[in-house]
């Protein structure tokens, strides 16, 4: 069976080369007579797998020994809790820039802990269609938290934000992690659910500056303790072994592709096919995000009626394109064009959009 063009927002498309390598090794990994899924996480063979994934994250982002990398369970949603639990002391405030659903979820978890949260800026006034250019920090900020890409609304931070040197910058990069070059050293902490750009679901990749890690609260429950997880090399308990193995393969694919610069060039080309179809449609397709803040990862758009949108999704599926229904909270349509989506898939969608308009416009 020929594979479909997969525009799902996550779990999302994986590179064909990675899938084939994993398939070849699935039953008998490197001649060991067992699968990675059956392998002890305490074995030297598995240690080599996680060590290489760890090293690849650092290579790709150009990080040195002053940063640690963790592979943690619970996805990005667990990080919404772990961050304030560990890094928000009494008398200080979590500062959050609210750019959509995931920012609001982070705010919710802070409040559940009874901690102080200050919304430094928000784009909710225009349905999260833009990224705020300015923000106001609280009097005594513990950190500033941002969501760099918004899967639901289709907006993206285009530059790394400037913050005072004494204010740690923390970013949820789940949906544009490793999609373009960034100055990772601006961040005290980066975290990302793997299932959009670097692997299957089940693991959050956490990059954390070691001097920031040392400020974490003591006496934290074990499964929420960054220091403990760091000291055990992400293996305090049994990690999501197969997911981390797959992450390692995807990271190798990113490096073989040419690194983040080449990945970004490809992502720009993919997004252009779809945004060009929107912009040339004379309003038949209405982009949800302000053009200045359009995401390279998630293109969101509406049509005149929900019935027309449903027909679009249905007809696209018949043409081998899936995952184009918008998030249940906002409706409409969404095409996720993560790193692993092949360029021909985005081109095919752009052509289909133009043809659909001819038939129904």
N, C-alpha and C positions, 0 to 999 in steps of 0.2 A: 504494500500500500504506500502511495506517495504521501509524504508528510504535508500537513496543512501549513498555511501562513499563520503563525500563532502570535496574536496581538494581546494576549492576556496580560493583566497588570501584575500578576504574581500569585502563585508560582508561574514562572514565565519561561519563555523559550531558552533552550541551552544550545551551545554550539554543536553542530553535527559532528565535528571531529572529536569533541569531548564525549559525546554519547557513544560513538563507535569505539573509542578507546576503553571506556567503562564497560561496554558490552563485551569486548574481547577479554577483559580481565575479570568479568563478573563471577564466573564459575570457578576460575583457577587463577588467582592473582600472582603474576610473575612466576608461575611454576611452583607455587607453594602448596597447591592442592586444596585450597580453600578460598572463599570470597573475603573481601575486606569486611563485609557485614558479619562474618563469622570470626574474625581475627580478634585476639585479645588486645585491648587498648594499652596493655602493659608490655606488649612484645616490642622488640627492637625494630621489627618491620613496620609496625604502626607508628612508633615514635619517629621514624624517618619520614612518614607521610605527613604528620602534623608539623614536624620541624620544617619541612620544605614549604608548606602552606604559610607558615609563620614568616619564613624568610622572604617569600615571594611578595607578601603584603608590603614588607619594608622596602624591598627593591623597587617595586612599582611606584611607591609614593616617596622614595628617596629619604627614608628615615633611618636614623642611627640608633645607638644604644640608649639614647635618652627617651625612647618610646618603647612601649610594650604592646604586644598584640595578643588578644584573647579571643577564644571561640566559645561562646556561651549559649546556653539553651534559653528558650523563652522568647526569642525573636526581639525585635525592637520594642515591642510592647512591655517586655520585662525591664528594658532599660528606662522606660518612663518612670518606673518605680525605683530601680536601683540607683539612679543618679541622685535624686533628692534624698533618698535614704542615707546615702554615703557622703554626699558633698554639700549638704545644706544644714549648717549649724544654726542653733538658736541665735536670734538677733540679726540674721542676714536674710536676704530675700533671693529667691529664684527669679531671674528675669527671663521672660520668654517673649519672643516675637511670634505673634499668632498669625499664621498664614494658611490655616486650614484645619481639617479634621484631626490630623495627627498631632499638630501643635496643641489643639484643644484637649486631646487625650492625655498629652504630657502634663498639661495644666491640671487636669482632673486628678491625676495620680498624686501630684504635689499637694493638692488640697486635701486628699484623703488622708495624708500623713499629718494633717494639721499644721503644715508648714506655710510660710509666707511666700506668696507668688505675686510678682509685679509684671503686668503685661506692658512691655516696653514699647510696643507698637502693634498694630493690627490692621489687616486688610479686609476685615469682615464687613466693613461699611459698603463695599462693592462686591460682595459675594466672593471674596478671595480671588479676585481676577488680576491682582498685581502683588508685587513685593514692596513693602514700605522702604523708602529711601532713607528715612531718618527714624531715630528712636530715642527714647529718654530712659536712661537707667535709673534705678532706685538709688536711695541714699547709701545703702550698704549692700551692694550686690554680691552674692556668692558666686554667680556665674551668669552668662548669657547663653540661652539655648535657642537654636534655630532649627528649622526643617528645611533643608536645602532644595528639595524638589517635592512638589505636591501632586501625587498620583491622581487625586480625585479632581482637582481643579485645573491641572495642567500649567502650573507656574513654576519657575525655577530661579534661584539666586544665580546671577550671572557673574558675580565677583565674590571673593572672600571678604566678609565684612571686617571693618576696622573696629577694634574695641581697645579700651585702655589696657596697658600692659599688665595691670594688676587684676584684671577681670578675666577669668578663664572663659574661653569660648568652647561650647559644646554643640555638636551638630548631629542630628539624625539625618544621615545620608542614604537611607534605605533605598530610595528609588533612583538616585543618580551616582551611587558609589562606583568609583573607578570608571566613570563615563567620560572623563575629561581631566586634563591636568589641573591640579589645585596646589596651593601653597599649604600643604598639610601641617607645616610647622606653626601656622597661625592658630591651630586648634589644640586645646588641652585634651580634648577627647572627641573622637568620631565613632559613631556606631551605625551599623546597617544590618538589617535583615538580609540574609544571603539570597533570598528567593527571587530577586528581581534581576540582578546584574552579575552575580558571581557564584550561583549554585542553586541547588534545591532548597526547600524549606527545612527548618529545624535548627538553625544556628544564626546567632548574631555575631558578626565580626566587630570587635571593639579595638580601637587604636587609642592608647592612652599615654599621655606624657608621664614619665616616672615621677617627677617631682610633684605633679598633681595627684597621682596615685597615693603618694605618701600622706596627703592631707585627708584621706578618707577616714570616716568615723570608725572608731574601734567598737568591738562588741556587736558587730552586725551578724545576723543569722548567716550561717555558712554559705548557703546558696545565693546570698545577695552580697557576698563579701568579695570585692574586687581584689583586695590584697591577698586573700586566700587563693582565689582563682589564679592570680598571677604567680604566686609562690609554687603552685602545683602545675604550672604549665598548661592551664585549662583542663586539667585532668584530676581535679579533686574528686569528682565522681565520673562515671562512665559518660564521655561526651557523645555527641551524635557522630559516630565514627565515619559512617558512609558519607554523610553530608560534607564533613570536613575533607574527606578524600576527593569528593567531587569539586569542592571549592578549589583545592589544589590544582586539579586539572584545568579548571576555568582560568585560574590565575596564570598558569603556563600558557594557555591559549592567548590571553591578553598580551603577554610578553612576546610570544611568537608573532602576533598580529602587528607588532611594532610599538607597543606601549600605549600610554594614554593619549599621546598626540595623534597617532593614527586612528585610535578608537574614536576620538572626538571628531576627526575629519569624516569618518564613516557615519557617525551619528548625525552630524550636520546634514550630510547628503541624504540620509534616510528621511529626516524630518522635513527637508525641503520639498520632497515629492508630495507630501501630504499637505503641508501649509500652502504650497503653491496651488493645489486644487481648491483649497478653502478660499484663498484670496482671489482666485480667478472666477469664482462662482456667482458673483453679483448678489451675494446675500443668500444664496440657496443653502450654503453651509455657513453657519455663524460661529466663529471661534469664541470659546468661553474665556480665554485669557487675553489680556492686553498684549499686543504684539511685542512690546519691549521685554516682556517677562515670559514669553512662551517657552515651555519646557522642550528640551530635545528628547525627553524620555516618554512623555505622555501628551499626546495631542487630543484636546477635548473640543467638541463642537456640537451644535444643535442644528435641527432643521425646523421647518415651519410647524409640524405637528408630531406628536408622539407616535401616531400611526405611521407616518412616513419614516421616522427613525427605526421603528420596529421592522418595517419592510426592508430598510437598508441593511440592518443587521442580518435579517433572514436571507436576503439575496447575496450578501457577502459570503455567508456560510456556504451557500450553494456553489460559490466560486472558490471555495477552498480557503476562506479567511475567517478565523474565529476570534472571539474575545473582544468584539467591537462594541458591546453594549456598555454604556456609561455606568458609573458607580450608582448603586441603589439610592444613595443620599441625594444625588443631583440629576440623575437621568441623562438623557442625551446619548452621545456616542464618544468613545475613547479608543484611541489606538496607542498601545504601548510599544515603543520601538527601542527596547533595551539593547545593550551591546551585542547580544547574540543573535538578534533578528537579522537575517541576511538582507542585503541591499535590494535584491530583486523582490522581496516581499513588500517592502515599502513602495517600490515602483509599481507593483501590481495593484496595491491599494489606491495609489494616486490615480491610476488609469481607470480603475473600477469606479471611483468617485466621480470622475468626469462623465463616464458612460451612464452612471445612475442618474446624474443630473439631466443628461440629454433625454432620458426616458421619462423622468418624473418632474422636471422643472417647468 
